[in-house]
Amino acid sequence: MKQYLKLKQISSVLLLSAAVSLSAQAQDKKANVVVIGTGGTIAGAGASSVNTAAYQSAVVPVDKIIAAVPEISKIANVRGEQIFQIGSESFNDERLLKLGKRVSELLKQSDVDGIVITHGTDTIEETAYFLNLTLKSDKPVVVVGSMRPGTALGADGALNLYDAVLVASSKDAAGKGTLVVMNDEIHSGRDVTKTNSFKVETFRSPYGPLGYVVEGKLMFYRLPARPHTTQTEFDIDQINSLPRVDIAYNYGNVSRAAYDAFVTAGAKAIIHDGTGNGSVAEQIVPVLQEVRSKGLQVVRATRTGSGVVIRNGEQNDDKFDWVVTDDQNPQKARILTALALTKTNDSKELQKILWKY
């Protein structure tokens, strides 16, 4: 009897050891994802559950955001890291560079398979585009946010975060550049933009999303056509500062005040956020000529929200030595122009870069 009990105990220990071993193997098979917190609405809280647009952003730490979605632990080994706790409207070039360099460091680690960045929605498209152009890795990098704080009825942050981790942990997402995952959709950081001030379906790409996340499954339908990440000449590890590039918004009765202020402030280029096809009002044409004569680059963009700005369309760009943005909106044109100016100040080369990316 004693021998039987002893054998039973040994058997139980062996079974427990096997179970622990299998559990460890299952844990090892899951991707390792780092969630970097920067603040934003996804880290926000309101005074009432019906406050979906009136709330305080950037108050909930990233570890608490992760803990609120326990289902994440089933798909990846996740750890959080807080780099900022700000509303994304407060992102500046210095913070952009700091974030990019930290992401680059993490991507080089063998125990990191993917990165998720929680971010405010106001400038998520600019950060995603910057990372899309400067990171030198094929590992998935996903930027995610929410339109409603976690305290609100119908909060979208928890599912967005779950989907973002799912994408970042998938090999199917590798090599597709920096992605933005929101509202069940997977967008390219190059194309996506915020189109509505409060609706959860605010993020749109002019050519549609790359794919969807449906019931925990990734479904890709198209690939990015423009160079990104490992395919670009921009390397975040080699960039320590960005030249100043400003945006001058145009409207009926526009004056030269903004252009003069930007020149005085030390801008190296001005994005002319024009009407229609990047149109330039008659009173602004000589102003832009003057700006260019002082060595600043002039880049024509459109305030319409979509479409291509045609070179030598509304204005004689060849004659004035101006540059056009192709299909990039002004805020993304600012990012690309700043990066391009770290390589060249030749307007012809600058034009090639804006057409390329």
LINLINFEN-V947114 format. One line per field, one symbol per residue. ss: DSSP state (H for helix, E for strand, - for the rest). psi: psi as a letter, one per 20 degrees, with the letter a starting at -180 (. if undefined). A space follows every 10 residues. Layout:
# LINLINFEN-V947114
ss->???
psi->???
This chain:
# LINLINFEN-V947114
ss->-HHHHHHHHH HHHHHHHHHH HHHHHHHHH- EEEEEEEEE- HHH-E----- -----E---- -HHHHHH--H HHHH-EEEEE EEEEEE-HHH --HHHHHHHH HHHHHHH--- ---EEEEE-- ---HHHHHHH HHHH-----E EEEE------ ------HHHH HHHHHHHH-- HHH----EEE EE--EEEE-- --EE------ --EE------ EEEE--EEEE --------HH H----HHH-- ----EEEEE- ------HHHH HHHHH---EE EEEEE---E- -HHHHHHHHH HHH---EEEE EE------E- ------HHHH --EE-E---H HHHHHHHHHH H-----HHHH HHHHHH-
psi->ghhghghggg gggggggggg ghghghghhq qoppoppiba hikrprhqij niiorprlip qhhhgghimh hhiiiqopqq pohrmrqiij pahghggggg hgggghhiph jphrppopqq igkhhggggg hhiiqmqiqp pppqaqiqri iqpkpigghg gghghgghip hhiqjjapqp oqljqoqphg hqqpiqiiqh khpqphjrrh arooljqpop irqphqqrdi irjpohiioi qpqpprpopq rpkqrigggg ghghikqiqp oonrrclkqp qhiighghgg ghijiqqpop rqihirrpop pkehrnhggi lrqricjprg hhhggggggh iihqjphghg ggghhg.
